[in-house]
Amino acid sequence: QVQLVESGGGLVQPGESLRLSCAASRSIFSIYNMGWYRQAPGKQRELVARFTSGGTTNYADSVKGRFTISRNNAKNTVYLQMNSLKPEDTAVYYCYADRPSSGYWGQGTQVTVSS
């Protein structure tokens, strides 16, 4: 089992920044893909950014150049730095970790971008 605990959501104005954090209950980076999905009202959950188990990163086209995923191996924590936020970034952001045999989700954190 892996527990994922997220923090860092909130309400910001367009153009501002937020950083999300996701702490895993144990060291999983080398065997799990790990990253962030988001789900806006009435829309499907979509991948935002992730680390693969091999350490490469992937981003949704809509966030490239604005969002950066990073991690702290010693703290088993993944971060999502979100800059130049737009109203369309408003969603519940979920941390996830998966591999072919299993997957885990955090509880979600709300990000609202509004003036």
Contact map, one row per residue, 1 for C-alpha under 8 A:
1110000000000000000000000000000000000000000000000000000000000000000000000000000000000000000000000000000000000000000
1111000000000000000000011100000000000000000000000000000000000000000000000000000000000000000000000000000100000000000
1111100000000000000000011000000000000000000000000000000000000000000000000000000000000000000000000000000111000000000
0111110000000000000001111000000000000000000000000000000000000000000000000000000000000000000000110000000111100000000
0011111000000000000011110000000000000000000000000000000000000000000000000000000000000000000000100000000001100000000
0001111100000000000111100000000000000000000000000000000000000000000000000000000000000000000001100000000001111000000
0000111110000000000111000000000000000000000000000000000000000000000000000000000000000000000000000000000000001000000
0000011111000000011110000000000000000000000000000000000000000000000000000000000000000000000000000000000000001000000
0000001111100000011100000000000000000000000000000000000000000000000000000000000000000000000000000000000000001110000
0000000111110000010000000000000000000000000000000000000000000000000000000000000000000000000000000000000000000111000
0000000011111000000000000000000000000000000000000000000000000000000000000000000000000000000000000000000000000011110
0000000001111101110000000000000000000000000000000000000000000000000000000000000000000000000000000000000000000011111
0000000000111111000000000000000000000000000000000000000000000000000000000000000000001000000000000000000000000000111
0000000000011111000000000000000000000000000000000000000000000000000000000000000000011110000000000000000000000000111
0000000000001111100000000000000000000000000000000000000000000000000000000000000000111100000000000000000000000000000
0000000000011111110000000000000000000000000000000000000000000000000000000000000000111000000000000000000000000000000
0000000000010011111000000000000000000000000000000000000000000000000000000000000011111000000000000000000000000000000
0000000111010001111100000000000000000000000000000000000000000000000000000000000011100000000000000000000000000000000
0000000110000000111110000000000000000000000000000000000000000000000000000000001111000000000000000000000000000000000
0000011110000000011111000000000000000000000000000000000000000000000000000000001111000000000000000000000000000000000
0000111100000000001111100000000000000000000000000000000000000000000000000000111100000000000000000000000000000000000
0001111000000000000111110000000000000000000000000000000000000000000000000000111000000000000000100000000001000000000
0001110000000000000011111000000000000000000000000000000000000000000000000011110000000000000000000000000000000000000
0111100000000000000001111111000000000000000000000000000000000000000000000001100000000000000000000000000000000000000
0111000000000000000000111110000000000000000000000000000000000000000000000001000000000000000000000000000000000000000
0100000000000000000000011111000000000000000000000000000000000000000000000001000000000000000000000000000000000000000
0000000000000000000000011111110000000000000000000000000000000000000000001001000000000000000000000000000000000000000
0000000000000000000000010111111100000000000000000000000000000000000000000001000000000000000000000000000000000000000
0000000000000000000000000011111111000000000000000000101000000000000000001001000000000000000000000000000000000000000
0000000000000000000000000011111100000000000000000000111000000000000000000000000000000000000000000000000000000000000
0000000000000000000000000001111110000000000000000000100000000000000000000000000000000000000000000010000000000000000
0000000000000000000000000001111111000000000000000001100000000000000000000000000000000000000000001110000000000000000
0000000000000000000000000000101111100000000000000111100000000000000000000000000000000000000000001110000000000000000
0000000000000000000000000000100111110000000000000111100000000000000000000000010000000000000000111100000000000000000
0000000000000000000000000000000011111000000000011110000000000000000010000000010000000000000000111000000000000000000
0000000000000000000000000000000001111100000000111100000000000000000000000000000100000000000011110000000000000000000
0000000000000000000000000000000000111110000011111000000000000000000000000000000000000000000011110000000000000000000
0000000000000000000000000000000000011111000011110000000000000000000000000000000000000000001111000000000000000000000
0000000000000000000000000000000000001111101111000000000000000000000000000000000000000000001110000000000000000000000
0000000000000000000000000000000000000111111110000000000000000000000000000000000000000000011100000000000000000000000
0000000000000000000000000000000000000011111000000000000000000000000000000000000000000000001000000000000000000000000
0000000000000000000000000000000000000001111100000000000000000000000000000000000000000000000000000000000000000000000
0000000000000000000000000000000000000011111110000000000000000000000000000000000000000000000000000000000000000000000
0000000000000000000000000000000000000011011111000000000000000000000000000000000000000000000000000000000000000000000
0000000000000000000000000000000000001111001111100000000000000000000000000000000000000000000000000000000000000000000
0000000000000000000000000000000000001110000111110000000000000000000000000000000000000000000000000000000000000000000
0000000000000000000000000000000000011100000011111100000000110000000000000000000000000000000000000000000000000000000
0000000000000000000000000000000000111100000001111100000000110010000000000000000000000000000000000000000000000000000
0000000000000000000000000000000000111000000000111110000011110000000110000000000000000000000000000000000000000000000
0000000000000000000000000000000011110000000000111111000011100000000010000000000000000000000000000000000000000000000
0000000000000000000000000000000011100000000000001111111111000000000010000000000000000000000000000000000000000000000
0000000000000000000000000000000111000000000000000111111111000000000000000000000000000000000000000000000000000000000
0000000000000000000000000000111111000000000000000011111100000000000000000000000000000000000000000000000000000000000
0000000000000000000000000000010000000000000000000011111100000000000000000000000000000000000000000000000000000000000
0000000000000000000000000000110000000000000000000011111110000000000000000000000000000000000000000000000000000000000
0000000000000000000000000000000000000000000000000011111111000000000000000000000000000000000000000000000000000000000
0000000000000000000000000000000000000000000000001111001111100000000010000000000000000000000000000000000000000000000
0000000000000000000000000000000000000000000000001111000111110000000000000000000000000000000000000000000000000000000
0000000000000000000000000000000000000000000000111100000011111011000000000000000000000000000000000000000000000000000
0000000000000000000000000000000000000000000000111000000001111111000000000000000000000000000000000000000000000000000
0000000000000000000000000000000000000000000000000000000000111111000000000000000000000000000000000000000000000000000
0000000000000000000000000000000000000000000000000000000000011111000000000000000000000000000000000000000000000000000
0000000000000000000000000000000000000000000000010000000000111111111000000000000000000000000000000000000000000000000
0000000000000000000000000000000000000000000000000000000000111111111000000000000000000000000000000000000000000000000
0000000000000000000000000000000000000000000000000000000000000011111100000000000000000000000000000000000000000000000
0000000000000000000000000000000000000000000000000000000000000011111100000000000001111000000000000000000000000000000
0000000000000000000000000000000000000000000000000000000000000011111110000000000111100000000000000000000000000000000
0000000000000000000000000000000000000000000000001000000000000000111111000000000111000000000000000000000000000000000
0000000000000000000000000000000000100000000000001110000010000000001111100000011110000000000000000000000000000000000
0000000000000000000000000000000000000000000000000000000000000000000111110000011110000000000000000000000000000000000
0000000000000000000000000000000000000000000000000000000000000000000011111001111000000000000000000000000000000000000
0000000000000000000000000000000000000000000000000000000000000000000001111111110000000000000000000000000000000000000
0000000000000000000000000010100000000000000000000000000000000000000000111111100000000000000000000000000000000000000
0000000000000000000000000000000000000000000000000000000000000000000000011111100000000000000000000000000000000000000
0000000000000000000000100000000000000000000000000000000000000000000000011111100000000000000000000000000000000000000
0000000000000000000000111111100000000000000000000000000000000000000000111111110000000000000000000000000000000000000
0000000000000000000011110000000000000000000000000000000000000000000000111111111000000000000000000000000000000000000
0000000000000000000011100000000001100000000000000000000000000000000011110001111100000000000000000000000000000000000
0000000000000000001111000000000000000000000000000000000000000000000011100000111110000000000000000000000000000000000
0000000000000000001110000000000000010000000000000000000000000000001111000000011111000000000000000000000000000000000
0000000000000000111100000000000000000000000000000000000000000000001111000000001111100000000000000000000000000000000
0000000000000000111100000000000000000000000000000000000000000000011100000000000111111000000000000000000000000000000
0000000000000011110000000000000000000000000000000000000000000000011000000000000011111000000000000000000000000000000
0000000000000111100000000000000000000000000000000000000000000000010000000000000001111100000000000000000000000000000
0000000000001111100000000000000000000000000000000000000000000000010000000000000001111110100000000000000000000000100
0000000000000110000000000000000000000000000000000000000000000000000000000000000000011111110000000000000000000000110
0000000000000100000000000000000000000000000000000000000000000000000000000000000000001111110000000000000000000001110
0000000000000000000000000000000000000000000000000000000000000000000000000000000000000111110000000000000000000000100
0000000000000000000000000000000000000000000000000000000000000000000000000000000000001111111000000000000000000011100
0000000000000000000000000000000000000001000000000000000000000000000000000000000000000111111100000000000000000111100
0000000000000000000000000000000000000111100000000000000000000000000000000000000000000000111110000000000000000111000
0000000000000000000000000000000000000111000000000000000000000000000000000000000000000000011111000000000000011110000
0000000000000000000000000000000000011110000000000000000000000000000000000000000000000000001111100000000000011110000
0000010000000000000000000000000000011100000000000000000000000000000000000000000000000000000111110000000011111000000
0001110000000000000001000000000001111000000000000000000000000000000000000000000000000000000011111000000011110000000
0001000000000000000000000000000001111000000000000000000000000000000000000000000000000000000001111100001111000000000
0000000000000000000000000000000111100000000000000000000000000000000000000000000000000000000000111110001110000000000
0000000000000000000000000000000111000000000000000000000000000000000000000000000000000000000000011111111100000000000
0000000000000000000000000000001110000000000000000000000000000000000000000000000000000000000000001111111000000000000
0000000000000000000000000000000000000000000000000000000000000000000000000000000000000000000000000111111000000000000
0000000000000000000000000000000000000000000000000000000000000000000000000000000000000000000000000111111000000000000
0000000000000000000000000000000000000000000000000000000000000000000000000000000000000000000000000111111100000000000
0000000000000000000000000000000000000000000000000000000000000000000000000000000000000000000000011111111110000000000
0111000000000000000000000000000000000000000000000000000000000000000000000000000000000000000000011100011111000000000
0011000000000000000000000000000000000000000000000000000000000000000000000000000000000000000001111000001111100000000
0011110000000000000001000000000000000000000000000000000000000000000000000000000000000000000001110000000111110000000
0001110000000000000000000000000000000000000000000000000000000000000000000000000000000000000001100000000011111000000
0000010000000000000000000000000000000000000000000000000000000000000000000000000000000000000111100000000001111100000
0000011110000000000000000000000000000000000000000000000000000000000000000000000000000000000111000000000000111110000
0000000011000000000000000000000000000000000000000000000000000000000000000000000000000000011110000000000000011111000
0000000011110000000000000000000000000000000000000000000000000000000000000000000000000000111110000000000000001111100
0000000001110000000000000000000000000000000000000000000000000000000000000000000000000010111000000000000000000111110
0000000000111100000000000000000000000000000000000000000000000000000000000000000000001111110000000000000000000011111
0000000000111100000000000000000000000000000000000000000000000000000000000000000000000110000000000000000000000001111
0000000000011100000000000000000000000000000000000000000000000000000000000000000000000000000000000000000000000000111
